[in-house]
Amino acid sequence: QVQLVESGGGLVQPGGSLRLSCAASGSLFSGNVMGWYRQAPGKERELVALITSGGTAVYRDSVQGRFTISRNNAKSTVSLQMDSLKPEDTAVYYCNIKMSNYEYWGQGTQVTVSS
């Protein structure tokens, strides 16, 4: 079993920054992929960014150049630095880890971008 605990959400004005963090614990396999998804009210959950254990990162087009994903393999953590935030970034953000045939989710953290 794997547990994911997120932190760092909140309310920020447009153009501001937030940093989300996620700590994984439990039976972790090497070669896993960690990432962040988000879900806005009335919309489907969507991928924001993911990063492999080797450090290869992938971003959705709308956050490219504004968000940066990073991970610390020794500490089993993944972070998402979000800059130049826009109102359309408002959503619940979920940490995710995929390894072998397993997938786990965090409980979610609210990010609200509003003036």
N, CA, C and O atoms as a GROMACS GRO file, in nm:
protein
  460
    1GLN      N    1   0.084  -0.119   0.000
    1GLN     CA    2   0.000   0.000   0.000
    1GLN      C    3   0.088   0.125   0.000
    1GLN      O    4   0.196   0.127   0.060
    2VAL      N    5   0.041   0.226  -0.068
    2VAL     CA    6   0.114   0.352  -0.080
    2VAL      C    7   0.024   0.466  -0.035
    2VAL      O    8  -0.095   0.468  -0.067
    3GLN      N    9   0.080   0.558   0.039
    3GLN     CA   10   0.008   0.678   0.081
    3GLN      C   11   0.076   0.800   0.021
    3GLN      O   12   0.198   0.811   0.018
    4LEU      N   13  -0.008   0.892  -0.025
    4LEU     CA   14   0.040   1.018  -0.080
    4LEU      C   15  -0.023   1.132  -0.001
    4LEU      O   16  -0.145   1.138   0.014
    5VAL      N   17   0.060   1.221   0.050
    5VAL     CA   18   0.012   1.334   0.129
    5VAL      C   19   0.056   1.463   0.063
    5VAL      O   20   0.175   1.489   0.046
    6GLU      N   21  -0.043   1.544   0.025
    6GLU     CA   22  -0.015   1.670  -0.045
    6GLU      C   23  -0.020   1.788   0.052
    6GLU      O   24  -0.082   1.781   0.158
    7SER      N   25   0.047   1.895   0.014
    7SER     CA   26   0.042   2.019   0.090
    7SER      C   27   0.073   2.134  -0.004
    7SER      O   28   0.130   2.115  -0.111
    8GLY      N   29   0.034   2.256   0.038
    8GLY     CA   30   0.074   2.374  -0.035
    8GLY      C   31  -0.034   2.446  -0.112
    8GLY      O   32  -0.005   2.550  -0.172
    9GLY      N   33  -0.155   2.397  -0.114
    9GLY     CA   34  -0.259   2.467  -0.187
    9GLY      C   35  -0.301   2.594  -0.115
    9GLY      O   36  -0.253   2.623  -0.005
   10GLY      N   37  -0.390   2.670  -0.177
   10GLY     CA   38  -0.439   2.793  -0.115
   10GLY      C   39  -0.497   2.889  -0.215
   10GLY      O   40  -0.525   2.855  -0.330
   11LEU      N   41  -0.516   3.012  -0.167
   11LEU     CA   42  -0.572   3.120  -0.249
   11LEU      C   43  -0.459   3.215  -0.291
   11LEU      O   44  -0.378   3.256  -0.208
   12VAL      N   45  -0.456   3.248  -0.418
   12VAL     CA   46  -0.352   3.338  -0.470
   12VAL      C   47  -0.412   3.427  -0.576
   12VAL      O   48  -0.507   3.387  -0.645
   13GLN      N   49  -0.359   3.546  -0.590
   13GLN     CA   50  -0.408   3.638  -0.693
   13GLN      C   51  -0.350   3.600  -0.829
   13GLN      O   52  -0.245   3.537  -0.837
   14PRO      N   53  -0.418   3.638  -0.936
   14PRO     CA   54  -0.365   3.613  -1.070
   14PRO      C   55  -0.225   3.670  -1.084
   14PRO      O   56  -0.197   3.781  -1.040
   15GLY      N   57  -0.137   3.592  -1.145
   15GLY     CA   58   0.002   3.631  -1.159
   15GLY      C   59   0.090   3.585  -1.045
   15GLY      O   60   0.213   3.596  -1.052
   16GLY      N   61   0.029   3.533  -0.941
   16GLY     CA   62   0.104   3.488  -0.825
   16GLY      C   63   0.159   3.348  -0.840
   16GLY      O   64   0.148   3.286  -0.946
   17SER      N   65   0.220   3.299  -0.732
   17SER     CA   66   0.286   3.168  -0.734
   17SER      C   67   0.242   3.084  -0.615
   17SER      O   68   0.209   3.136  -0.508
   18LEU      N   69   0.244   2.953  -0.635
   18LEU     CA   70   0.222   2.857  -0.529
   18LEU      C   71   0.314   2.738  -0.555
   18LEU      O   72   0.352   2.711  -0.669
   19ARG      N   73   0.346   2.669  -0.449
   19ARG     CA   74   0.426   2.546  -0.462
   19ARG      C   75   0.352   2.433  -0.392
   19ARG      O   76   0.322   2.441  -0.273
   20LEU      N   77   0.323   2.328  -0.467
   20LEU     CA   78   0.260   2.209  -0.412
   20LEU      C   79   0.367   2.103  -0.386
   20LEU      O   80   0.462   2.088  -0.463
   21SER      N   81   0.349   2.030  -0.278
   21SER     CA   82   0.440   1.920  -0.245
   21SER      C   83   0.362   1.795  -0.215
   21SER      O   84   0.248   1.801  -0.168
   22CYS      N   85   0.423   1.682  -0.242
   22CYS     CA   86   0.359   1.553  -0.217
   22CYS      C   87   0.465   1.455  -0.167
   22CYS      O   88   0.570   1.439  -0.228
   23ALA      N   89   0.436   1.390  -0.055
   23ALA     CA   90   0.526   1.292   0.002
   23ALA      C   91   0.464   1.154  -0.009
   23ALA      O   92   0.350   1.133   0.033
   24ALA      N   93   0.538   1.061  -0.065
   24ALA     CA   94   0.491   0.924  -0.080
   24ALA      C   95   0.554   0.835   0.026
   24ALA      O   96   0.672   0.850   0.059
   25SER      N   97   0.476   0.742   0.077
   25SER     CA   98   0.528   0.646   0.174
   25SER      C   99   0.464   0.511   0.147
   25SER      O  100   0.360   0.500   0.084
   26GLY      N  101   0.530   0.406   0.198
   26GLY     CA  102   0.478   0.272   0.177
   26GLY      C  103   0.568   0.192   0.086
   26GLY      O  104   0.688   0.216   0.079
   27SER      N  105   0.509   0.096   0.017
   27SER     CA  106   0.585   0.005  -0.068
   27SER      C  107   0.604   0.066  -0.207
   27SER      O  108   0.522   0.046  -0.296
   28LEU      N  109   0.712   0.139  -0.223
   28LEU     CA  110   0.739   0.206  -0.349
   28LEU      C  111   0.836   0.124  -0.433
   28LEU      O  112   0.937   0.074  -0.384
   29PHE      N  113   0.803   0.111  -0.561
   29PHE     CA  114   0.891   0.041  -0.653
   29PHE      C  115   0.978   0.142  -0.726
   29PHE      O  116   0.937   0.256  -0.746
   30SER      N  117   1.096   0.102  -0.765
   30SER     CA  118   1.179   0.191  -0.846
   30SER      C  119   1.118   0.200  -0.985
   30SER      O  120   1.038   0.116  -1.025
   31GLY      N  121   1.159   0.303  -1.058
   31GLY     CA  122   1.108   0.321  -1.193
   31GLY      C  123   0.965   0.373  -1.197
   31GLY      O  124   0.898   0.358  -1.299
   32ASN      N  125   0.919   0.432  -1.089
   32ASN     CA  126   0.782   0.484  -1.090
   32ASN      C  127   0.774   0.621  -1.156
   32ASN      O  128   0.875   0.688  -1.178
   33VAL      N  129   0.652   0.660  -1.187
   33VAL     CA  130   0.625   0.791  -1.246
   33VAL      C  131   0.535   0.867  -1.150
   33VAL      O  132   0.431   0.816  -1.109
   34MET      N  133   0.575   0.987  -1.114
   34MET     CA  134   0.494   1.069  -1.024
   34MET      C  135   0.442   1.189  -1.101
   34MET      O  136   0.507   1.237  -1.194
   35GLY      N  137   0.325   1.236  -1.062
   35GLY     CA  138   0.269   1.348  -1.136
   35GLY      C  139   0.162   1.422  -1.060
   35GLY      O  140   0.127   1.386  -0.947
   36TRP      N  141   0.113   1.524  -1.123
   36TRP     CA  142   0.004   1.606  -1.070
   36TRP      C  143  -0.109   1.613  -1.172
   36TRP      O  144  -0.086   1.634  -1.292
   37TYR      N  145  -0.230   1.596  -1.123
   37TYR     CA  146  -0.352   1.611  -1.202
   37TYR      C  147  -0.436   1.718  -1.134
   37TYR      O  148  -0.412   1.753  -1.019
   38ARG      N  149  -0.535   1.768  -1.207
   38ARG     CA  150  -0.627   1.864  -1.147
   38ARG      C  151  -0.767   1.843  -1.199
   38ARG      O  152  -0.788   1.789  -1.308
   39GLN      N  153  -0.862   1.886  -1.118
   39GLN     CA  154  -1.002   1.874  -1.156
   39GLN      C  155  -1.076   1.998  -1.112
   39GLN      O  156  -1.084   2.029  -0.992
   40ALA      N  157  -1.129   2.069  -1.209
   40ALA     CA  158  -1.209   2.188  -1.182
   40ALA      C  159  -1.356   2.147  -1.172
   40ALA      O  160  -1.394   2.042  -1.225
   41PRO      N  161  -1.438   2.227  -1.106
   41PRO     CA  162  -1.580   2.192  -1.093
   41PRO      C  163  -1.646   2.170  -1.228
   41PRO      O  164  -1.634   2.254  -1.318
   42GLY      N  165  -1.716   2.059  -1.242
   42GLY     CA  166  -1.787   2.029  -1.364
   42GLY      C  167  -1.701   1.979  -1.478
   42GLY      O  168  -1.749   1.960  -1.590
   43LYS      N  169  -1.573   1.959  -1.451
   43LYS     CA  170  -1.481   1.913  -1.557
   43LYS      C  171  -1.416   1.781  -1.517
   43LYS      O  172  -1.417   1.742  -1.400
   44GLU      N  173  -1.360   1.715  -1.616
   44GLU     CA  174  -1.290   1.590  -1.590
   44GLU      C  175  -1.151   1.617  -1.535
   44GLU      O  176  -1.093   1.724  -1.556
   45ARG      N  177  -1.099   1.519  -1.463
   45ARG     CA  178  -0.964   1.530  -1.412
   45ARG      C  179  -0.866   1.528  -1.530
   45ARG      O  180  -0.883   1.449  -1.623
   46GLU      N  181  -0.766   1.614  -1.526
   46GLU     CA  182  -0.671   1.623  -1.635
   46GLU      C  183  -0.528   1.624  -1.584
   46GLU      O  184  -0.498   1.668  -1.473
   47LEU      N  185  -0.440   1.573  -1.669
   47LEU     CA  186  -0.298   1.572  -1.635
   47LEU      C  187  -0.242   1.714  -1.640
   47LEU      O  188  -0.268   1.789  -1.734
   48VAL      N  189  -0.164   1.749  -1.537
   48VAL     CA  190  -0.095   1.877  -1.537
   48VAL      C  191   0.052   1.856  -1.576
   48VAL      O  192   0.103   1.921  -1.668
   49ALA      N  193   0.117   1.765  -1.507
   49ALA     CA  194   0.258   1.736  -1.534
   49ALA      C  195   0.294   1.603  -1.471
   49ALA      O  196   0.235   1.563  -1.371
   50LEU      N  197   0.393   1.536  -1.530
   50LEU     CA  198   0.444   1.415  -1.469
   50LEU      C  199   0.595   1.409  -1.488
   50LEU      O  200   0.651   1.476  -1.576
   51ILE      N  201   0.659   1.328  -1.405
   51ILE     CA  202   0.804   1.318  -1.410
   51ILE      C  203   0.844   1.175  -1.379
   51ILE      O  204   0.794   1.115  -1.284
   52THR      N  205   0.935   1.122  -1.459
   52THR     CA  206   0.982   0.986  -1.437
   52THR      C  207   1.090   0.984  -1.328
   52THR      O  208   1.138   1.090  -1.286
   53SER      N  209   1.126   0.865  -1.284
   53SER     CA  210   1.231   0.854  -1.182
   53SER      C  211   1.365   0.902  -1.238
   53SER      O  212   1.455   0.937  -1.161
   54GLY      N  213   1.379   0.902  -1.369
   54GLY     CA  214   1.502   0.951  -1.431
   54GLY      C  215   1.503   1.102  -1.454
   54GLY      O  216   1.603   1.158  -1.498
   55GLY      N  217   1.389   1.167  -1.423
   55GLY     CA  218   1.384   1.313  -1.433
   55GLY      C  219   1.323   1.369  -1.560
   55GLY      O  220   1.323   1.490  -1.580
   56THR      N  221   1.271   1.283  -1.646
   56THR     CA  222   1.204   1.333  -1.766
   56THR      C  223   1.067   1.386  -1.730
   56THR      O  224   0.987   1.316  -1.668
   57ALA      N  225   1.039   1.510  -1.770
   57ALA     CA  226   0.913   1.576  -1.734
   57ALA      C  227   0.828   1.601  -1.858
   57ALA      O  228   0.879   1.627  -1.967
   58VAL      N  229   0.698   1.593  -1.837
   58VAL     CA  230   0.600   1.621  -1.942
   58VAL      C  231   0.496   1.714  -1.884
   58VAL      O  232   0.453   1.697  -1.770
   59TYR      N  233   0.453   1.814  -1.963
   59TYR     CA  234   0.356   1.913  -1.917
   59TYR      C  235   0.240   1.922  -2.016
   59TYR      O  236   0.257   1.897  -2.136
   60ARG      N  237   0.123   1.957  -1.965
   60ARG     CA  238   0.014   1.990  -2.056
   60ARG      C  239   0.047   2.126  -2.116
   60ARG      O  240   0.116   2.207  -2.054
   61ASP      N  241  -0.001   2.152  -2.236
   61ASP     CA  242   0.038   2.272  -2.310
   61ASP      C  243   0.007   2.400  -2.233
   61ASP      O  244   0.085   2.495  -2.236
   62SER      N  245  -0.106   2.404  -2.164
   62SER     CA  246  -0.151   2.528  -2.101
   62SER      C  247  -0.067   2.570  -1.982
   62SER      O  248  -0.078   2.684  -1.937
   63VAL      N  249   0.017   2.481  -1.929
   63VAL     CA  250   0.101   2.517  -1.814
   63VAL      C  251   0.249   2.520  -1.851
   63VAL      O  252   0.332   2.560  -1.770
   64GLN      N  253   0.280   2.478  -1.973
   64GLN     CA  254   0.420   2.477  -2.017
   64GLN      C  255   0.480   2.616  -2.003
   64GLN      O  256   0.422   2.715  -2.048
   65GLY      N  257   0.597   2.625  -1.940
   65GLY     CA  258   0.664   2.754  -1.921
   65GLY      C  259   0.621   2.827  -1.795
   65GLY      O  260   0.686   2.924  -1.756
   66ARG      N  261   0.514   2.783  -1.732
   66ARG     CA  262   0.467   2.847  -1.608
   66ARG      C  263   0.484   2.756  -1.487
   66ARG      O  264   0.511   2.803  -1.377
   67PHE      N  265   0.468   2.628  -1.508
   67PHE     CA  266   0.478   2.529  -1.400
   67PHE      C  267   0.607   2.448  -1.415
   67PHE      O  268   0.653   2.423  -1.527
   68THR      N  269   0.663   2.407  -1.303
   68THR     CA  270   0.782   2.322  -1.304
   68THR      C  271   0.763   2.207  -1.205
   68THR      O  272   0.737   2.229  -1.087
   69ILE      N  273   0.776   2.086  -1.256
   69ILE     CA  274   0.765   1.968  -1.170
   69ILE      C  275   0.906   1.919  -1.136
   69ILE      O  276   0.997   1.924  -1.220
   70SER      N  277   0.923   1.872  -1.013
   70SER     CA  278   1.052   1.819  -0.972
   70SER      C  279   1.029   1.707  -0.871
   70SER      O  280   0.921   1.696  -0.813
   71ARG      N  281   1.130   1.624  -0.852
   71ARG     CA  282   1.115   1.516  -0.756
   71ARG      C  283   1.247   1.489  -0.686
   71ARG      O  284   1.355   1.520  -0.737
   72ASN      N  285   1.236   1.431  -0.568
   72ASN     CA  286   1.351   1.388  -0.491
   72ASN      C  287   1.334   1.240  -0.466
   72ASN      O  288   1.254   1.199  -0.382
   73ASN      N  289   1.408   1.159  -0.539
   73ASN     CA  290   1.390   1.014  -0.529
   73ASN      C  291   1.428   0.961  -0.392
   73ASN      O  292   1.366   0.866  -0.342
   74ALA      N  293   1.529   1.020  -0.330
   74ALA     CA  294   1.573   0.973  -0.199
   74ALA      C  295   1.465   0.995  -0.093
   74ALA      O  296   1.452   0.916   0.001
   75LYS      N  297   1.388   1.103  -0.109
   75LYS     CA  298   1.284   1.135  -0.011
   75LYS      C  299   1.145   1.095  -0.058
   75LYS      O  300   1.047   1.110   0.015
   76SER      N  301   1.136   1.043  -0.181
   76SER     CA  302   1.006   1.003  -0.238
   76SER      C  303   0.906   1.118  -0.237
   76SER      O  304   0.792   1.103  -0.194
   77THR      N  305   0.952   1.232  -0.284
   77THR     CA  306   0.865   1.349  -0.290
   77THR      C  307   0.860   1.403  -0.432
   77THR      O  308   0.952   1.386  -0.511
   78VAL      N  309   0.750   1.469  -0.462
   78VAL     CA  310   0.735   1.538  -0.589
   78VAL      C  311   0.674   1.675  -0.560
   78VAL      O  312   0.586   1.688  -0.475
   79SER      N  313   0.721   1.776  -0.632
   79SER     CA  314   0.673   1.912  -0.611
   79SER      C  315   0.630   1.973  -0.744
   79SER      O  316   0.674   1.932  -0.851
   80LEU      N  317   0.542   2.071  -0.732
   80LEU     CA  318   0.496   2.144  -0.850
   80LEU      C  319   0.504   2.293  -0.818
   80LEU      O  320   0.426   2.344  -0.738
   81GLN      N  321   0.598   2.361  -0.880
   81GLN     CA  322   0.610   2.506  -0.866
   81GLN      C  323   0.522   2.570  -0.973
   81GLN      O  324   0.540   2.547  -1.092
   82MET      N  325   0.428   2.650  -0.928
   82MET     CA  326   0.332   2.712  -1.019
   82MET      C  327   0.350   2.862  -1.017
   82MET      O  328   0.325   2.927  -0.915
   83ASP      N  329   0.392   2.918  -1.128
   83ASP     CA  330   0.412   3.062  -1.141
   83ASP      C  331   0.314   3.120  -1.243
   83ASP      O  332   0.253   3.047  -1.320
   84SER      N  333   0.301   3.251  -1.241
   84SER     CA  334   0.211   3.321  -1.335
   84SER      C  335   0.074   3.255  -1.338
   84SER      O  336   0.019   3.228  -1.445
   85LEU      N  337   0.020   3.230  -1.221
   85LEU     CA  338  -0.107   3.159  -1.212
   85LEU      C  339  -0.220   3.240  -1.272
   85LEU      O  340  -0.223   3.362  -1.265
   86LYS      N  341  -0.316   3.168  -1.333
   86LYS     CA  342  -0.432   3.226  -1.398
   86LYS      C  343  -0.559   3.174  -1.332
   86LYS      O  344  -0.557   3.067  -1.272
   87PRO      N  345  -0.668   3.247  -1.342
   87PRO     CA  346  -0.794   3.198  -1.284
   87PRO      C  347  -0.832   3.060  -1.336
   87PRO      O  348  -0.893   2.981  -1.263
   88GLU      N  349  -0.798   3.030  -1.459
   88GLU     CA  350  -0.833   2.899  -1.515
   88GLU      C  351  -0.750   2.786  -1.457
   88GLU      O  352  -0.775   2.669  -1.487
   89ASP      N  353  -0.650   2.818  -1.374
   89ASP     CA  354  -0.574   2.715  -1.303
   89ASP      C  355  -0.646   2.670  -1.175
   89ASP      O  356  -0.602   2.575  -1.110
   90THR      N  357  -0.754   2.736  -1.141
   90THR     CA  358  -0.830   2.701  -1.022
   90THR      C  359  -0.884   2.559  -1.033
   90THR      O  360  -0.953   2.525  -1.129
   91ALA      N  361  -0.853   2.477  -0.933
   91ALA     CA  362  -0.895   2.337  -0.935
   91ALA      C  363  -0.846   2.270  -0.807
   91ALA      O  364  -0.770   2.327  -0.729
   92VAL      N  365  -0.893   2.147  -0.788
   92VAL     CA  366  -0.832   2.061  -0.686
   92VAL      C  367  -0.718   1.986  -0.755
   92VAL      O  368  -0.737   1.925  -0.860
   93TYR      N  369  -0.602   1.993  -0.696
   93TYR     CA  370  -0.482   1.930  -0.752
   93TYR      C  371  -0.453   1.800  -0.676
   93TYR      O  372  -0.452   1.796  -0.553
   94TYR      N  373  -0.429   1.694  -0.753
   94TYR     CA  374  -0.406   1.561  -0.697
   94TYR      C  375  -0.267   1.511  -0.733
   94TYR      O  376  -0.224   1.520  -0.848
   95CYS      N  377  -0.199   1.458  -0.634
   95CYS     CA  378  -0.072   1.390  -0.657
   95CYS      C  379  -0.101   1.247  -0.701
   95CYS      O  380  -0.198   1.186  -0.656
   96ASN      N  381  -0.018   1.194  -0.788
   96ASN     CA  382  -0.039   1.060  -0.844
   96ASN      C  383   0.094   0.989  -0.858
   96ASN      O  384   0.195   1.050  -0.890
   97ILE      N  385   0.093   0.857  -0.835
   97ILE     CA  386   0.212   0.776  -0.860
   97ILE      C  387   0.169   0.650  -0.933
   97ILE      O  388   0.072   0.584  -0.895
   98LYS      N  389   0.243   0.618  -1.037
   98LYS     CA  390   0.219   0.496  -1.114
   98LYS      C  391   0.344   0.408  -1.107
   98LYS      O  392   0.456   0.455  -1.130
   99MET      N  393   0.325   0.281  -1.074
   99MET     CA  394   0.438   0.189  -1.072
   99MET      C  395   0.387   0.049  -1.100
   99MET      O  396   0.292   0.002  -1.037
  100SER      N  397   0.450  -0.016  -1.196
  100SER     CA  398   0.406  -0.147  -1.240
  100SER      C  399   0.259  -0.138  -1.277
  100SER      O  400   0.221  -0.054  -1.359
  101ASN      N  401   0.175  -0.222  -1.220
  101ASN     CA  402   0.032  -0.221  -1.252
  101ASN      C  403  -0.050  -0.145  -1.149
  101ASN      O  404  -0.173  -0.157  -1.146
  102TYR      N  405   0.016  -0.068  -1.064
  102TYR     CA  406  -0.053   0.002  -0.957
  102TYR      C  407  -0.053   0.154  -0.978
  102TYR      O  408   0.037   0.210  -1.040
  103GLU      N  409  -0.157   0.215  -0.925
  103GLU     CA  410  -0.170   0.360  -0.932
  103GLU      C  411  -0.235   0.409  -0.803
  103GLU      O  412  -0.332   0.350  -0.756
  104TYR      N  413  -0.180   0.516  -0.748
  104TYR     CA  414  -0.232   0.570  -0.622
  104TYR      C  415  -0.252   0.721  -0.635
  104TYR      O  416  -0.184   0.789  -0.712
  105TRP      N  417  -0.349   0.771  -0.556
  105TRP     CA  418  -0.383   0.912  -0.558
  105TRP      C  419  -0.375   0.972  -0.418
  105TRP      O  420  -0.401   0.905  -0.319
  106GLY      N  421  -0.339   1.100  -0.414
  106GLY     CA  422  -0.350   1.175  -0.290
  106GLY      C  423  -0.493   1.222  -0.270
  106GLY      O  424  -0.580   1.196  -0.352
  107GLN      N  425  -0.514   1.291  -0.158
  107GLN     CA  426  -0.650   1.333  -0.123
  107GLN      C  427  -0.691   1.461  -0.194
  107GLN      O  428  -0.809   1.495  -0.197
  108GLY      N  429  -0.595   1.531  -0.252
  108GLY     CA  430  -0.624   1.654  -0.324
  108GLY      C  431  -0.604   1.777  -0.239
  108GLY      O  432  -0.625   1.776  -0.118
  109THR      N  433  -0.562   1.885  -0.304
  109THR     CA  434  -0.545   2.013  -0.237
  109THR      C  435  -0.601   2.123  -0.328
  109THR      O  436  -0.575   2.126  -0.448
  110GLN      N  437  -0.677   2.213  -0.269
  110GLN     CA  438  -0.746   2.317  -0.346
  110GLN      C  439  -0.650   2.430  -0.381
  110GLN      O  440  -0.578   2.480  -0.296
  111VAL      N  441  -0.651   2.468  -0.506
  111VAL     CA  442  -0.580   2.587  -0.554
  111VAL      C  443  -0.683   2.681  -0.614
  111VAL      O  444  -0.755   2.644  -0.707
  112THR      N  445  -0.691   2.802  -0.561
  112THR     CA  446  -0.785   2.901  -0.610
  112THR      C  447  -0.709   3.026  -0.652
  112THR      O  448  -0.635   3.084  -0.573
  113VAL      N  449  -0.728   3.065  -0.778
  113VAL     CA  450  -0.662   3.184  -0.831
  113VAL      C  451  -0.771   3.288  -0.855
  113VAL      O  452  -0.853   3.274  -0.946
  114SER      N  453  -0.770   3.392  -0.775
  114SER     CA  454  -0.876   3.492  -0.782
  114SER      C  455  -0.829   3.622  -0.720
  114SER      O  456  -0.750   3.624  -0.626
  115SER      N  457  -0.881   3.732  -0.776
  115SER     CA  458  -0.850   3.863  -0.719
  115SER      C  459  -0.957   3.903  -0.617
  115SER      O  460  -0.949   4.011  -0.559
   0.00000   0.00000   0.00000
